[in-house]
Amino acid sequence: MRSLKMPLTRADLDTIPRYVAGRNPSDVAREVGIPEAVKLASNEVPFGPLPGVVEAVAEAVAQTHRYPDPAVVALRNRLGERYGVAPDRLVSGCGSVALAEHIVRAAVLPGDEVLYSWRSFEAYPIIATSCGATSVRVANLENHAHDLDAMVDAVTDRTRVAIVCTPNNPTGPAVRRDDLERFLDRVGPDVLVVIDEAYREFVRDPEVPDGLDVARNRPNVVVLRTMSKAWGLAGIRVGWLAADPQVAEAVRKVVTPFSVNHVAQAAALAALDAEDEMKRRVDVVVAERSRVHAAVRELRPDVPDTQANFVWLPLGDDALDFATNCEKRGVIVRPFAGDGVRVTIGTPAENDMFLSAARELLA
Protein backbone atom coordinates (compact mmCIF):
# COMPACT_ATOMS: atom_id res chain seq x y z
CA MET A 1 0.00 0.00 0.00
CA ARG A 2 1.32 3.44 -0.94
CA SER A 3 2.19 5.55 2.12
CA LEU A 4 0.57 8.96 2.53
CA LYS A 5 2.77 12.04 2.44
CA MET A 6 0.19 14.07 4.33
CA PRO A 7 -2.95 13.28 6.37
CA LEU A 8 -6.27 13.00 4.58
CA THR A 9 -7.99 15.21 7.14
CA ARG A 10 -7.10 18.49 8.84
CA ALA A 11 -4.55 18.13 11.62
CA ASP A 12 -5.91 21.15 13.50
CA LEU A 13 -9.10 19.24 14.30
CA ASP A 14 -7.04 17.18 16.76
CA THR A 15 -6.94 20.26 19.00
CA ILE A 16 -10.69 20.32 19.67
CA PRO A 17 -12.79 17.79 21.61
CA ARG A 18 -15.87 16.17 20.17
CA TYR A 19 -19.24 17.44 21.31
CA VAL A 20 -20.43 15.34 24.26
CA ALA A 21 -24.12 14.48 24.49
CA GLY A 22 -25.94 13.34 27.62
CA ARG A 23 -25.77 9.62 28.35
CA ASN A 24 -28.64 7.25 27.65
CA PRO A 25 -30.61 6.41 30.85
CA SER A 26 -31.06 2.75 29.88
CA ASP A 27 -27.30 2.35 29.39
CA VAL A 28 -26.55 3.87 32.80
CA ALA A 29 -29.22 1.78 34.53
CA ARG A 30 -27.79 -1.40 33.01
CA GLU A 31 -24.22 -0.48 33.95
CA VAL A 32 -24.96 0.26 37.60
CA GLY A 33 -27.57 -2.49 38.01
CA ILE A 34 -30.66 -0.43 38.83
CA PRO A 35 -34.18 -0.56 37.36
CA GLU A 36 -34.03 2.91 35.79
CA ALA A 37 -32.08 6.16 35.72
CA VAL A 38 -33.16 9.75 35.14
CA LYS A 39 -31.44 12.06 32.68
CA LEU A 40 -30.66 15.57 33.94
CA ALA A 41 -27.78 16.18 31.56
CA SER A 42 -29.07 17.66 28.31
CA ASN A 43 -31.31 20.59 29.30
CA GLU A 44 -34.41 18.97 27.88
CA VAL A 45 -37.87 19.89 29.15
CA PRO A 46 -39.23 16.66 30.66
CA PHE A 47 -42.95 16.89 29.89
CA GLY A 48 -43.14 15.37 26.40
CA PRO A 49 -44.13 17.07 23.12
CA LEU A 50 -46.53 19.97 23.25
CA PRO A 51 -50.18 19.29 22.34
CA GLY A 52 -50.67 18.88 18.60
CA VAL A 53 -47.01 18.21 17.77
CA VAL A 54 -47.27 14.41 17.49
CA GLU A 55 -50.35 14.68 15.28
CA ALA A 56 -48.68 17.28 13.04
CA VAL A 57 -45.60 15.09 12.69
CA ALA A 58 -47.69 12.03 11.83
CA GLU A 59 -49.54 13.95 9.13
CA ALA A 60 -46.32 15.41 7.72
CA VAL A 61 -44.66 11.99 7.49
CA ALA A 62 -47.07 11.11 4.68
CA GLN A 63 -45.29 13.69 2.51
CA THR A 64 -41.71 12.61 3.20
CA HIS A 65 -41.28 11.45 -0.42
CA ARG A 66 -41.34 15.15 -1.40
CA TYR A 67 -38.61 17.71 -0.79
CA PRO A 68 -39.42 20.31 1.85
CA ASP A 69 -39.71 24.02 1.16
CA PRO A 70 -36.06 25.18 1.13
CA ALA A 71 -37.04 28.68 2.28
CA VAL A 72 -39.25 27.36 5.12
CA VAL A 73 -41.66 30.16 4.27
CA ALA A 74 -44.57 29.09 6.47
CA LEU A 75 -42.41 28.91 9.59
CA ARG A 76 -40.49 32.06 8.77
CA ASN A 77 -43.71 34.04 8.32
CA ARG A 78 -45.17 32.60 11.51
CA LEU A 79 -42.06 33.47 13.53
CA GLY A 80 -42.10 36.95 12.04
CA GLU A 81 -45.68 37.48 13.22
CA ARG A 82 -44.99 35.98 16.66
CA TYR A 83 -41.87 38.02 17.39
CA GLY A 84 -42.52 41.18 15.38
CA VAL A 85 -39.56 40.63 13.06
CA ALA A 86 -39.65 41.14 9.30
CA PRO A 87 -39.34 37.79 7.48
CA ASP A 88 -36.32 38.99 5.48
CA ARG A 89 -34.42 39.23 8.79
CA LEU A 90 -35.14 35.60 9.75
CA VAL A 91 -33.20 32.45 8.90
CA SER A 92 -34.10 28.96 10.11
CA GLY A 93 -31.81 26.01 10.50
CA CYS A 94 -31.14 22.66 12.17
CA GLY A 95 -31.07 24.07 15.68
CA SER A 96 -29.39 27.24 16.87
CA VAL A 97 -26.01 25.50 17.06
CA ALA A 98 -26.08 24.86 13.31
CA LEU A 99 -26.99 28.49 12.70
CA ALA A 100 -24.09 29.60 14.90
CA GLU A 101 -21.80 27.64 12.61
CA HIS A 102 -23.40 29.17 9.53
CA ILE A 103 -22.89 32.68 10.93
CA VAL A 104 -19.20 32.03 11.45
CA ARG A 105 -18.88 30.50 7.99
CA ALA A 106 -20.52 33.58 6.51
CA ALA A 107 -18.35 36.05 8.44
CA VAL A 108 -14.83 34.71 8.87
CA LEU A 109 -11.84 33.87 6.73
CA PRO A 110 -8.92 31.68 7.83
CA GLY A 111 -6.98 33.48 10.52
CA ASP A 112 -9.86 35.69 11.63
CA GLU A 113 -10.85 35.54 15.28
CA VAL A 114 -14.02 34.34 17.00
CA LEU A 115 -14.31 35.70 20.54
CA TYR A 116 -16.35 34.14 23.33
CA SER A 117 -16.49 33.72 27.09
CA TRP A 118 -15.25 30.53 28.72
CA ARG A 119 -16.56 28.36 30.07
CA SER A 120 -19.49 28.71 27.74
CA PHE A 121 -21.23 26.53 25.16
CA GLU A 122 -18.84 23.72 24.22
CA ALA A 123 -19.72 23.94 20.53
CA TYR A 124 -18.13 27.38 20.12
CA PRO A 125 -14.50 26.18 19.87
CA ILE A 126 -15.60 23.37 17.56
CA ILE A 127 -17.37 25.85 15.28
CA ALA A 128 -14.50 28.33 15.25
CA THR A 129 -11.81 25.76 14.45
CA SER A 130 -13.86 23.89 11.85
CA CYS A 131 -14.42 27.20 10.04
CA GLY A 132 -10.71 28.01 10.03
CA ALA A 133 -10.98 30.77 12.63
CA THR A 134 -8.85 31.38 15.70
CA SER A 135 -10.64 30.95 19.03
CA VAL A 136 -10.18 33.70 21.59
CA ARG A 137 -11.47 32.60 24.98
CA VAL A 138 -12.05 35.11 27.76
CA ALA A 139 -12.36 33.75 31.29
CA ASN A 140 -15.66 34.15 33.12
CA LEU A 141 -15.91 36.30 36.22
CA GLU A 142 -15.75 34.65 39.63
CA ASN A 143 -19.55 34.48 39.65
CA HIS A 144 -19.35 32.45 36.39
CA ALA A 145 -20.88 35.26 34.29
CA HIS A 146 -19.36 36.85 31.19
CA ASP A 147 -16.56 39.34 31.79
CA LEU A 148 -17.75 41.75 29.12
CA ASP A 149 -15.06 44.34 29.82
CA ALA A 150 -12.34 41.75 29.35
CA MET A 151 -14.04 40.56 26.16
CA VAL A 152 -13.93 44.10 24.75
CA ASP A 153 -10.27 44.36 25.70
CA ALA A 154 -9.61 41.13 23.78
CA VAL A 155 -11.02 42.50 20.50
CA THR A 156 -8.37 42.97 17.81
CA ASP A 157 -8.32 43.98 14.15
CA ARG A 158 -8.84 40.31 13.32
CA THR A 159 -11.96 39.84 15.48
CA ARG A 160 -14.89 39.16 13.18
CA VAL A 161 -17.43 37.50 15.52
CA ALA A 162 -18.06 37.91 19.26
CA ILE A 163 -20.53 35.54 20.94
CA VAL A 164 -22.52 36.46 24.04
CA CYS A 165 -24.34 33.47 25.53
CA THR A 166 -27.18 34.68 27.76
CA PRO A 167 -28.19 32.86 29.87
CA ASN A 168 -24.76 31.29 29.71
CA ASN A 169 -24.58 27.55 29.05
CA PRO A 170 -23.44 25.74 31.20
CA THR A 171 -23.07 28.18 34.12
CA GLY A 172 -26.49 29.92 34.13
CA PRO A 173 -26.02 33.71 34.62
CA ALA A 174 -27.55 36.09 32.09
CA VAL A 175 -26.26 39.44 30.82
CA ARG A 176 -28.17 42.48 32.01
CA ARG A 177 -29.34 45.35 29.81
CA ASP A 178 -26.91 48.10 30.83
CA ASP A 179 -23.94 45.74 30.65
CA LEU A 180 -24.93 44.49 27.21
CA GLU A 181 -25.55 47.94 25.79
CA ARG A 182 -22.21 49.18 27.12
CA PHE A 183 -20.47 46.15 25.64
CA LEU A 184 -22.05 46.73 22.23
CA ASP A 185 -21.13 50.42 22.29
CA ARG A 186 -17.50 49.62 23.12
CA VAL A 187 -17.16 46.80 20.59
CA GLY A 188 -18.39 49.08 17.83
CA PRO A 189 -20.17 48.30 14.56
CA ASP A 190 -17.37 46.37 12.81
CA VAL A 191 -17.65 43.18 14.85
CA LEU A 192 -20.59 40.83 14.32
CA VAL A 193 -22.03 40.18 17.79
CA VAL A 194 -24.03 36.99 18.17
CA ILE A 195 -26.42 36.94 21.15
CA ASP A 196 -27.14 33.27 21.82
CA GLU A 197 -30.52 33.12 23.61
CA ALA A 198 -31.25 29.40 23.52
CA TYR A 199 -32.74 29.65 27.04
CA ARG A 200 -34.55 32.97 26.68
CA GLU A 201 -37.97 31.59 27.67
CA PHE A 202 -36.71 30.70 31.16
CA VAL A 203 -35.47 34.20 32.01
CA ARG A 204 -37.29 35.93 34.86
CA ASP A 205 -34.87 38.75 35.71
CA PRO A 206 -36.49 41.96 34.37
CA GLU A 207 -33.04 43.51 33.91
CA VAL A 208 -32.12 40.90 31.30
CA PRO A 209 -33.07 42.33 27.89
CA ASP A 210 -34.73 40.59 24.99
CA GLY A 211 -32.01 40.33 22.37
CA LEU A 212 -34.53 40.97 19.59
CA ASP A 213 -35.15 44.45 21.00
CA VAL A 214 -31.42 45.11 21.23
CA ALA A 215 -30.83 43.98 17.65
CA ARG A 216 -33.48 46.14 16.00
CA ASN A 217 -31.28 49.24 15.81
CA ARG A 218 -27.89 47.53 15.60
CA PRO A 219 -27.09 45.98 12.18
CA ASN A 220 -24.09 44.11 13.59
CA VAL A 221 -26.14 42.15 16.16
CA VAL A 222 -27.52 38.68 15.43
CA VAL A 223 -29.89 36.86 17.81
CA LEU A 224 -30.03 33.06 18.02
CA ARG A 225 -33.08 31.18 19.29
CA THR A 226 -33.98 27.50 19.41
CA MET A 227 -37.12 25.39 19.69
CA SER A 228 -35.20 22.52 21.30
CA LYS A 229 -35.58 23.71 24.89
CA ALA A 230 -38.76 25.43 26.07
CA TRP A 231 -40.69 24.41 22.96
CA GLY A 232 -39.86 20.71 23.45
CA LEU A 233 -38.42 19.93 20.00
CA ALA A 234 -34.95 18.71 21.01
CA GLY A 235 -35.34 15.58 18.88
CA ILE A 236 -36.67 17.47 15.84
CA ARG A 237 -34.00 20.22 15.56
CA VAL A 238 -35.37 23.64 14.65
CA GLY A 239 -33.61 26.92 15.35
CA TRP A 240 -33.79 30.40 13.94
CA LEU A 241 -31.94 33.68 13.94
CA ALA A 242 -32.82 37.32 13.50
CA ALA A 243 -30.33 39.62 11.81
CA ASP A 244 -29.94 42.64 9.58
CA PRO A 245 -31.35 41.70 6.13
CA GLN A 246 -27.89 41.77 4.51
CA VAL A 247 -26.43 39.53 7.20
CA ALA A 248 -29.43 37.19 7.00
CA GLU A 249 -29.04 36.90 3.23
CA ALA A 250 -25.34 36.04 3.61
CA VAL A 251 -26.17 33.33 6.13
CA ARG A 252 -28.81 31.84 3.82
CA LYS A 253 -26.10 31.32 1.19
CA VAL A 254 -24.16 28.96 3.46
CA VAL A 255 -27.06 27.18 5.20
CA THR A 256 -27.24 23.52 4.26
CA PRO A 257 -30.18 23.16 1.83
CA PHE A 258 -33.33 21.63 3.35
CA SER A 259 -31.78 21.73 6.84
CA VAL A 260 -35.26 22.29 8.27
CA ASN A 261 -37.15 19.37 6.81
CA HIS A 262 -40.88 19.04 6.18
CA VAL A 263 -41.56 17.15 9.41
CA ALA A 264 -39.55 19.62 11.49
CA GLN A 265 -41.42 22.59 10.05
CA ALA A 266 -44.78 20.95 10.78
CA ALA A 267 -43.70 20.22 14.35
CA ALA A 268 -42.50 23.79 14.88
CA LEU A 269 -45.74 25.28 13.60
CA ALA A 270 -47.77 23.00 15.86
CA ALA A 271 -45.60 23.90 18.85
CA LEU A 272 -46.16 27.59 18.20
CA ASP A 273 -49.90 26.90 18.28
CA ALA A 274 -49.46 25.57 21.83
CA GLU A 275 -47.67 28.61 23.23
CA ASP A 276 -49.90 28.87 26.30
CA GLU A 277 -49.04 25.32 27.30
CA MET A 278 -45.35 25.99 26.65
CA LYS A 279 -45.47 28.93 29.05
CA ARG A 280 -47.27 26.87 31.69
CA ARG A 281 -44.60 24.18 31.50
CA VAL A 282 -41.80 26.73 31.64
CA ASP A 283 -43.38 28.23 34.77
CA VAL A 284 -43.24 24.77 36.36
CA VAL A 285 -39.56 24.45 35.43
CA VAL A 286 -38.78 27.92 36.79
CA ALA A 287 -40.51 27.13 40.09
CA GLU A 288 -38.53 23.90 40.38
CA ARG A 289 -35.37 25.79 39.42
CA SER A 290 -35.86 28.09 42.39
CA ARG A 291 -36.34 25.13 44.72
CA VAL A 292 -33.34 23.19 43.45
CA HIS A 293 -31.12 26.27 43.34
CA ALA A 294 -31.92 27.14 46.96
CA ALA A 295 -31.24 23.57 48.06
CA VAL A 296 -27.85 23.27 46.35
CA ARG A 297 -26.86 26.73 47.59
CA GLU A 298 -27.15 25.33 51.12
CA LEU A 299 -24.61 22.69 50.14
CA ARG A 300 -22.42 24.90 47.98
CA PRO A 301 -22.73 28.66 48.62
CA ASP A 302 -20.68 29.35 45.47
CA VAL A 303 -23.42 28.02 43.15
CA PRO A 304 -24.13 30.94 40.79
CA ASP A 305 -27.44 32.54 39.88
CA THR A 306 -29.19 30.89 36.95
CA GLN A 307 -31.77 32.16 34.47
CA ALA A 308 -31.82 28.94 32.45
CA ASN A 309 -33.35 25.49 33.03
CA PHE A 310 -30.28 24.16 34.83
CA VAL A 311 -28.00 24.85 37.77
CA TRP A 312 -24.20 24.88 37.84
CA LEU A 313 -22.10 23.26 40.52
CA PRO A 314 -18.55 24.72 40.39
CA LEU A 315 -16.86 21.55 41.61
CA GLY A 316 -13.56 21.99 39.75
CA ASP A 317 -11.46 18.83 39.77
CA ASP A 318 -14.21 16.92 41.60
CA ALA A 319 -16.67 17.27 38.72
CA LEU A 320 -16.09 13.86 37.13
CA ASP A 321 -16.20 11.98 40.43
CA PHE A 322 -19.42 13.73 41.42
CA ALA A 323 -21.07 12.86 38.10
CA THR A 324 -19.93 9.24 38.33
CA ASN A 325 -21.31 8.91 41.84
CA CYS A 326 -24.61 10.52 40.78
CA GLU A 327 -24.93 7.89 38.05
CA LYS A 328 -24.45 5.14 40.65
CA ARG A 329 -27.53 6.61 42.32
CA GLY A 330 -29.50 6.68 39.06
CA VAL A 331 -29.06 10.37 38.20
CA ILE A 332 -27.29 11.40 35.00
CA VAL A 333 -25.76 14.89 35.13
CA ARG A 334 -23.32 16.62 32.79
CA PRO A 335 -19.75 17.06 34.06
CA PHE A 336 -17.19 19.42 32.55
CA ALA A 337 -13.80 18.12 33.62
CA GLY A 338 -11.89 20.53 35.82
CA ASP A 339 -14.73 23.06 35.95
CA GLY A 340 -18.06 21.86 37.24
CA VAL A 341 -21.31 19.98 36.74
CA ARG A 342 -24.46 21.16 35.00
CA VAL A 343 -27.74 19.75 36.28
CA THR A 344 -30.91 20.11 34.23
CA ILE A 345 -34.17 20.89 36.04
CA GLY A 346 -36.47 17.89 35.57
CA THR A 347 -39.75 16.86 37.10
CA PRO A 348 -40.20 17.34 40.87
CA ALA A 349 -39.55 13.62 41.43
CA GLU A 350 -36.40 13.68 39.28
CA ASN A 351 -35.16 16.77 41.07
CA ASP A 352 -35.74 15.08 44.41
CA MET A 353 -33.57 12.17 43.25
CA PHE A 354 -30.78 14.57 42.36
CA LEU A 355 -31.04 16.52 45.61
CA SER A 356 -30.92 13.28 47.60
CA ALA A 357 -27.70 12.32 45.78
CA ALA A 358 -26.24 15.82 46.13
CA ARG A 359 -26.88 15.96 49.86
CA GLU A 360 -25.15 12.64 50.30
CA LEU A 361 -22.18 13.47 48.08
CA LEU A 362 -21.62 17.12 49.04
CA ALA A 363 -22.42 17.01 52.75
C-alpha positions as CSV (number, residue, x, y, z in Angstrom):
1,M,0.0,0.0,0.0
2,R,1.3,3.4,-0.9
3,S,2.2,5.5,2.1
4,L,0.6,9.0,2.5
5,K,2.8,12.0,2.4
6,M,0.2,14.1,4.3
7,P,-3.0,13.3,6.4
8,L,-6.3,13.0,4.6
9,T,-8.0,15.2,7.1
10,R,-7.1,18.5,8.8
11,A,-4.5,18.1,11.6
12,D,-5.9,21.2,13.5
13,L,-9.1,19.2,14.3
14,D,-7.0,17.2,16.8
15,T,-6.9,20.3,19.0
16,I,-10.7,20.3,19.7
17,P,-12.8,17.8,21.6
18,R,-15.9,16.2,20.2
19,Y,-19.2,17.4,21.3
20,V,-20.4,15.3,24.3
21,A,-24.1,14.5,24.5
22,G,-25.9,13.3,27.6
23,R,-25.8,9.6,28.3
24,N,-28.6,7.2,27.7
25,P,-30.6,6.4,30.9
26,S,-31.1,2.7,29.9
27,D,-27.3,2.3,29.4
28,V,-26.6,3.9,32.8
29,A,-29.2,1.8,34.5
30,R,-27.8,-1.4,33.0
31,E,-24.2,-0.5,33.9
32,V,-25.0,0.3,37.6
33,G,-27.6,-2.5,38.0
34,I,-30.7,-0.4,38.8
35,P,-34.2,-0.6,37.4
36,E,-34.0,2.9,35.8
37,A,-32.1,6.2,35.7
38,V,-33.2,9.8,35.1
39,K,-31.4,12.1,32.7
40,L,-30.7,15.6,33.9
41,A,-27.8,16.2,31.6
42,S,-29.1,17.7,28.3
43,N,-31.3,20.6,29.3
44,E,-34.4,19.0,27.9
45,V,-37.9,19.9,29.1
46,P,-39.2,16.7,30.7
47,F,-42.9,16.9,29.9
48,G,-43.1,15.4,26.4
49,P,-44.1,17.1,23.1
50,L,-46.5,20.0,23.3
51,P,-50.2,19.3,22.3
52,G,-50.7,18.9,18.6
53,V,-47.0,18.2,17.8
54,V,-47.3,14.4,17.5
55,E,-50.3,14.7,15.3
56,A,-48.7,17.3,13.0
57,V,-45.6,15.1,12.7
58,A,-47.7,12.0,11.8
59,E,-49.5,13.9,9.1
60,A,-46.3,15.4,7.7
61,V,-44.7,12.0,7.5
62,A,-47.1,11.1,4.7
63,Q,-45.3,13.7,2.5
64,T,-41.7,12.6,3.2
65,H,-41.3,11.4,-0.4
66,R,-41.3,15.1,-1.4
67,Y,-38.6,17.7,-0.8
68,P,-39.4,20.3,1.9
69,D,-39.7,24.0,1.2
70,P,-36.1,25.2,1.1
71,A,-37.0,28.7,2.3
72,V,-39.3,27.4,5.1
73,V,-41.7,30.2,4.3
74,A,-44.6,29.1,6.5
75,L,-42.4,28.9,9.6
76,R,-40.5,32.1,8.8
77,N,-43.7,34.0,8.3
78,R,-45.2,32.6,11.5
79,L,-42.1,33.5,13.5
80,G,-42.1,36.9,12.0
81,E,-45.7,37.5,13.2
82,R,-45.0,36.0,16.7
83,Y,-41.9,38.0,17.4
84,G,-42.5,41.2,15.4
85,V,-39.6,40.6,13.1
86,A,-39.7,41.1,9.3
87,P,-39.3,37.8,7.5
88,D,-36.3,39.0,5.5
89,R,-34.4,39.2,8.8
90,L,-35.1,35.6,9.7
91,V,-33.2,32.4,8.9
92,S,-34.1,29.0,10.1
93,G,-31.8,26.0,10.5
94,C,-31.1,22.7,12.2
95,G,-31.1,24.1,15.7
96,S,-29.4,27.2,16.9
97,V,-26.0,25.5,17.1
98,A,-26.1,24.9,13.3
99,L,-27.0,28.5,12.7
100,A,-24.1,29.6,14.9
101,E,-21.8,27.6,12.6
102,H,-23.4,29.2,9.5
103,I,-22.9,32.7,10.9
104,V,-19.2,32.0,11.4
105,R,-18.9,30.5,8.0
106,A,-20.5,33.6,6.5
107,A,-18.4,36.0,8.4
108,V,-14.8,34.7,8.9
109,L,-11.8,33.9,6.7
110,P,-8.9,31.7,7.8
111,G,-7.0,33.5,10.5
112,D,-9.9,35.7,11.6
113,E,-10.9,35.5,15.3
114,V,-14.0,34.3,17.0
115,L,-14.3,35.7,20.5
116,Y,-16.4,34.1,23.3
117,S,-16.5,33.7,27.1
118,W,-15.2,30.5,28.7
119,R,-16.6,28.4,30.1
120,S,-19.5,28.7,27.7
121,F,-21.2,26.5,25.2
122,E,-18.8,23.7,24.2
123,A,-19.7,23.9,20.5
124,Y,-18.1,27.4,20.1
125,P,-14.5,26.2,19.9
126,I,-15.6,23.4,17.6
127,I,-17.4,25.9,15.3
128,A,-14.5,28.3,15.2
129,T,-11.8,25.8,14.4
130,S,-13.9,23.9,11.9
131,C,-14.4,27.2,10.0
132,G,-10.7,28.0,10.0
133,A,-11.0,30.8,12.6
134,T,-8.9,31.4,15.7
135,S,-10.6,30.9,19.0
136,V,-10.2,33.7,21.6
137,R,-11.5,32.6,25.0
138,V,-12.1,35.1,27.8
139,A,-12.4,33.8,31.3
140,N,-15.7,34.2,33.1
141,L,-15.9,36.3,36.2
142,E,-15.7,34.6,39.6
143,N,-19.6,34.5,39.6
144,H,-19.4,32.4,36.4
145,A,-20.9,35.3,34.3
146,H,-19.4,36.8,31.2
147,D,-16.6,39.3,31.8
148,L,-17.7,41.8,29.1
149,D,-15.1,44.3,29.8
150,A,-12.3,41.7,29.3
151,M,-14.0,40.6,26.2
152,V,-13.9,44.1,24.8
153,D,-10.3,44.4,25.7
154,A,-9.6,41.1,23.8
155,V,-11.0,42.5,20.5
156,T,-8.4,43.0,17.8
157,D,-8.3,44.0,14.2
158,R,-8.8,40.3,13.3
159,T,-12.0,39.8,15.5
160,R,-14.9,39.2,13.2
161,V,-17.4,37.5,15.5
162,A,-18.1,37.9,19.3
163,I,-20.5,35.5,20.9
164,V,-22.5,36.5,24.0
165,C,-24.3,33.5,25.5
166,T,-27.2,34.7,27.8
167,P,-28.2,32.9,29.9
168,N,-24.8,31.3,29.7
169,N,-24.6,27.6,29.1
170,P,-23.4,25.7,31.2
171,T,-23.1,28.2,34.1
172,G,-26.5,29.9,34.1
173,P,-26.0,33.7,34.6
174,A,-27.5,36.1,32.1
175,V,-26.3,39.4,30.8
176,R,-28.2,42.5,32.0
177,R,-29.3,45.3,29.8
178,D,-26.9,48.1,30.8
179,D,-23.9,45.7,30.6
180,L,-24.9,44.5,27.2
181,E,-25.5,47.9,25.8
182,R,-22.2,49.2,27.1
183,F,-20.5,46.2,25.6
184,L,-22.0,46.7,22.2
185,D,-21.1,50.4,22.3
186,R,-17.5,49.6,23.1
187,V,-17.2,46.8,20.6
188,G,-18.4,49.1,17.8
189,P,-20.2,48.3,14.6
190,D,-17.4,46.4,12.8
191,V,-17.7,43.2,14.9
192,L,-20.6,40.8,14.3
193,V,-22.0,40.2,17.8
194,V,-24.0,37.0,18.2
195,I,-26.4,36.9,21.2
196,D,-27.1,33.3,21.8
197,E,-30.5,33.1,23.6
198,A,-31.3,29.4,23.5
199,Y,-32.7,29.6,27.0
200,R,-34.6,33.0,26.7
201,E,-38.0,31.6,27.7
202,F,-36.7,30.7,31.2
203,V,-35.5,34.2,32.0
204,R,-37.3,35.9,34.9
205,D,-34.9,38.8,35.7
206,P,-36.5,42.0,34.4
207,E,-33.0,43.5,33.9
208,V,-32.1,40.9,31.3
209,P,-33.1,42.3,27.9
210,D,-34.7,40.6,25.0
211,G,-32.0,40.3,22.4
212,L,-34.5,41.0,19.6
213,D,-35.2,44.4,21.0
214,V,-31.4,45.1,21.2
215,A,-30.8,44.0,17.7
216,R,-33.5,46.1,16.0
217,N,-31.3,49.2,15.8
218,R,-27.9,47.5,15.6
219,P,-27.1,46.0,12.2
220,N,-24.1,44.1,13.6
221,V,-26.1,42.1,16.2
222,V,-27.5,38.7,15.4
223,V,-29.9,36.9,17.8
224,L,-30.0,33.1,18.0
225,R,-33.1,31.2,19.3
226,T,-34.0,27.5,19.4
227,M,-37.1,25.4,19.7
228,S,-35.2,22.5,21.3
229,K,-35.6,23.7,24.9
230,A,-38.8,25.4,26.1
231,W,-40.7,24.4,23.0
232,G,-39.9,20.7,23.5
233,L,-38.4,19.9,20.0
234,A,-34.9,18.7,21.0
235,G,-35.3,15.6,18.9
236,I,-36.7,17.5,15.8
237,R,-34.0,20.2,15.6
238,V,-35.4,23.6,14.6
239,G,-33.6,26.9,15.3
240,W,-33.8,30.4,13.9
241,L,-31.9,33.7,13.9
242,A,-32.8,37.3,13.5
243,A,-30.3,39.6,11.8
244,D,-29.9,42.6,9.6
245,P,-31.3,41.7,6.1
246,Q,-27.9,41.8,4.5
247,V,-26.4,39.5,7.2
248,A,-29.4,37.2,7.0
249,E,-29.0,36.9,3.2
250,A,-25.3,36.0,3.6
251,V,-26.2,33.3,6.1
252,R,-28.8,31.8,3.8
253,K,-26.1,31.3,1.2
254,V,-24.2,29.0,3.5
255,V,-27.1,27.2,5.2
256,T,-27.2,23.5,4.3
257,P,-30.2,23.2,1.8
258,F,-33.3,21.6,3.3
259,S,-31.8,21.7,6.8
260,V,-35.3,22.3,8.3
261,N,-37.2,19.4,6.8
262,H,-40.9,19.0,6.2
263,V,-41.6,17.1,9.4
264,A,-39.6,19.6,11.5
265,Q,-41.4,22.6,10.1
266,A,-44.8,20.9,10.8
267,A,-43.7,20.2,14.4
268,A,-42.5,23.8,14.9
269,L,-45.7,25.3,13.6
270,A,-47.8,23.0,15.9
271,A,-45.6,23.9,18.8
272,L,-46.2,27.6,18.2
273,D,-49.9,26.9,18.3
274,A,-49.5,25.6,21.8
275,E,-47.7,28.6,23.2
276,D,-49.9,28.9,26.3
277,E,-49.0,25.3,27.3
278,M,-45.4,26.0,26.6
279,K,-45.5,28.9,29.0
280,R,-47.3,26.9,31.7
281,R,-44.6,24.2,31.5
282,V,-41.8,26.7,31.6
283,D,-43.4,28.2,34.8
284,V,-43.2,24.8,36.4
285,V,-39.6,24.5,35.4
286,V,-38.8,27.9,36.8
287,A,-40.5,27.1,40.1
288,E,-38.5,23.9,40.4
289,R,-35.4,25.8,39.4
290,S,-35.9,28.1,42.4
291,R,-36.3,25.1,44.7
292,V,-33.3,23.2,43.5
293,H,-31.1,26.3,43.3
294,A,-31.9,27.1,47.0
295,A,-31.2,23.6,48.1
296,V,-27.8,23.3,46.4
297,R,-26.9,26.7,47.6
298,E,-27.2,25.3,51.1
299,L,-24.6,22.7,50.1
300,R,-22.4,24.9,48.0
301,P,-22.7,28.7,48.6
302,D,-20.7,29.3,45.5
303,V,-23.4,28.0,43.2
304,P,-24.1,30.9,40.8
305,D,-27.4,32.5,39.9
306,T,-29.2,30.9,36.9
307,Q,-31.8,32.2,34.5
308,A,-31.8,28.9,32.4
309,N,-33.4,25.5,33.0
310,F,-30.3,24.2,34.8
311,V,-28.0,24.9,37.8
312,W,-24.2,24.9,37.8
313,L,-22.1,23.3,40.5
314,P,-18.6,24.7,40.4
315,L,-16.9,21.5,41.6
316,G,-13.6,22.0,39.8
317,D,-11.5,18.8,39.8
318,D,-14.2,16.9,41.6
319,A,-16.7,17.3,38.7
320,L,-16.1,13.9,37.1
321,D,-16.2,12.0,40.4
322,F,-19.4,13.7,41.4
323,A,-21.1,12.9,38.1
324,T,-19.9,9.2,38.3
325,N,-21.3,8.9,41.8
326,C,-24.6,10.5,40.8
327,E,-24.9,7.9,38.0
328,K,-24.4,5.1,40.6
329,R,-27.5,6.6,42.3
330,G,-29.5,6.7,39.1
331,V,-29.1,10.4,38.2
332,I,-27.3,11.4,35.0
333,V,-25.8,14.9,35.1
334,R,-23.3,16.6,32.8
335,P,-19.7,17.1,34.1
336,F,-17.2,19.4,32.5
337,A,-13.8,18.1,33.6
338,G,-11.9,20.5,35.8
339,D,-14.7,23.1,36.0
340,G,-18.1,21.9,37.2
341,V,-21.3,20.0,36.7
342,R,-24.5,21.2,35.0
343,V,-27.7,19.7,36.3
344,T,-30.9,20.1,34.2
345,I,-34.2,20.9,36.0
346,G,-36.5,17.9,35.6
347,T,-39.8,16.9,37.1
348,P,-40.2,17.3,40.9
349,A,-39.6,13.6,41.4
350,E,-36.4,13.7,39.3
351,N,-35.2,16.8,41.1
352,D,-35.7,15.1,44.4
353,M,-33.6,12.2,43.2
354,F,-30.8,14.6,42.4
355,L,-31.0,16.5,45.6
356,S,-30.9,13.3,47.6
357,A,-27.7,12.3,45.8
358,A,-26.2,15.8,46.1
359,R,-26.9,16.0,49.9
360,E,-25.1,12.6,50.3
361,L,-22.2,13.5,48.1
362,L,-21.6,17.1,49.0
363,A,-22.4,17.0,52.8
